[in-house]
Amino acid sequence: MRYASITERLDGLGSDKWAVHMAGRHRANAGEPLIFLSIGEPDLPPPGAVVDQAVASLRGGRTRYAPGQGEPRALKAIADHLTRRSGLEVAPTDIVYTAGTQHGLFSVMATLVEHGDEVLVPDPYYATYEGVVAGTGATFVPVPTRPEDGFHLTPEALEAAITPRSRVLLLNTPSNPTGAVLSAEELDAIGEVCERHDLWIVCDEVYAELTFDRPFSSPYDRPQLRHRTVAVASISKSHALPGFRAGWAACPPGMAPKLTLITETMLFGSQPFLADAVAVALAERHPETVAMRNAFHERAQAMVDAFAGSPAVHARMPEGGMFVMVDVRPTGLSGLDFAWRLLDECGVVVMPGESFGAGGAGHLRVALTVERDVMAEACGRIRGLAEQIAGV
Ligand SMILES: Cc1ncc(COP(=O)(O)O)c(C=O)c1O
């Protein structure tokens, strides 16, 4: 029997990237004691008030079909949250509720591009983006960023990658894997290029609440860019609730009905009891979310400090998110080879930088999702292996 070409386009985009992690899982199941720093899943507890609301709504019978665009209470809470954030009015009619950022990104991309179109993506990029673009039939175009620029996209690099087929710039700030947080000024300069070439901006803001020293900025919050920007996010990271599969796409005026055609076709609505919990999550700042942001910030600094002074390994302080990019280029190994040796010889599981595009070569992406003492142990092993290989 014949399968549709989408299965070929998506084939191989997922599993290879996770090979080290999957091998680690396999070995852990067989009883090997390993330290996992490979997955971006918050280890700290979600806000109690949000979980309580989900349970209360579930018990209260909020289990029927929701409207396709989303439950009105959740749409209003999301719109109010974004209005407070930017000072620019966001209408609930411009919000589409999604089953998380991933579902939002796929649906938005299917709304905007198709075969023959090109999507520009700063490299390194989140591991699922190639599939998100390939699923639509459009072409994925990596735009290089450099470690020396803190992996920030420059308007010049963007301009150089644009062709007459370019339709969308897919941004991610704070970035997974690099931790780069784009400033309002950088977004304005990048946005000016998008304006000139009439590009959509799709901004993955799933780590928006996890910035450290610099404030979060979104192109959706810039008055001159909102009409070409879709902001996609969820409560997966901000509220440590990835299993809720609860997020949104904030659209420019006019787009939400088009996007709803896609989300509704895929899921025919969402879960009202979880939508109620999203409304509670966004109504106020919960102490748990602040504690989590502070924990990631402290752990990031501790990791950077753990490698300080080593001639073989260097960690870049992220500006946000929950990962650190660790540069192992002085060892002469690729990130992938280093990650395999780290698993085999030291029992630590990390993601090779190459899983996030050519720009991640020679790096490891290390998650900050374990307690400080476990992280210190893992960092000691990473440093030890790097110095042994580099012979220093
Ligand atoms: C950059 C980025 N975007 C999207 C997602 C998926 O988020 P969600 O759980 O909201 O689908 C992740 C999860 O790790 C991520 O790192």
The ligand as an SDF file (V2000), in Angstrom:
LIG
                    3D

 16 16  0  0  0  0  0  0  0  0999 V2000
   11.1760   25.7050   21.8910 C   0  0  0  0  0  0  0  0  0  0  0  0
   10.0510   24.7920   22.2110 C   0  0  0  0  0  0  0  0  0  0  0  0
    8.8900   24.9590   21.5750 N   0  0  0  0  0  0  0  0  0  0  0  0
    7.8340   24.1540   21.8280 C   0  0  0  0  0  0  0  0  0  0  0  0
    7.9240   23.1300   22.7410 C   0  0  0  0  0  0  0  0  0  0  0  0
    6.7220   22.2720   22.9860 C   0  0  0  0  0  0  0  0  0  0  0  0
    5.9610   22.8930   23.9760 O   0  0  0  0  0  0  0  0  0  0  0  0
    4.4830   22.4460   24.3390 P   0  0  0  0  0  0  0  0  0  0  0  0
    4.5690   21.5110   25.4980 O   0  0  0  0  0  0  0  0  0  0  0  0
    3.7910   23.7120   24.7090 O   0  0  0  0  0  0  0  0  0  0  0  0
    3.9020   21.8070   23.1230 O   0  0  0  0  0  0  0  0  0  0  0  0
    9.1240   22.9110   23.4330 C   0  0  0  0  0  0  0  0  0  0  0  0
    9.2500   21.7970   24.3920 C   0  0  0  0  0  0  0  0  0  0  0  0
   10.3130   21.4220   24.8270 O   0  0  0  0  0  0  0  0  0  0  0  0
   10.2090   23.7820   23.1610 C   0  0  0  0  0  0  0  0  0  0  0  0
   11.3870   23.6310   23.8010 O   0  0  0  0  0  0  0  0  0  0  0  0
  1  2  1  0
  2  3  1  0
  2 15  2  0
  3  4  2  0
  4  5  1  0
  5  6  1  0
  5 12  2  0
  6  7  1  0
  7  8  1  0
  8  9  2  0
  8 10  1  0
  8 11  1  0
 12 13  1  0
 12 15  1  0
 13 14  2  0
 15 16  1  0
M  END
$$$$
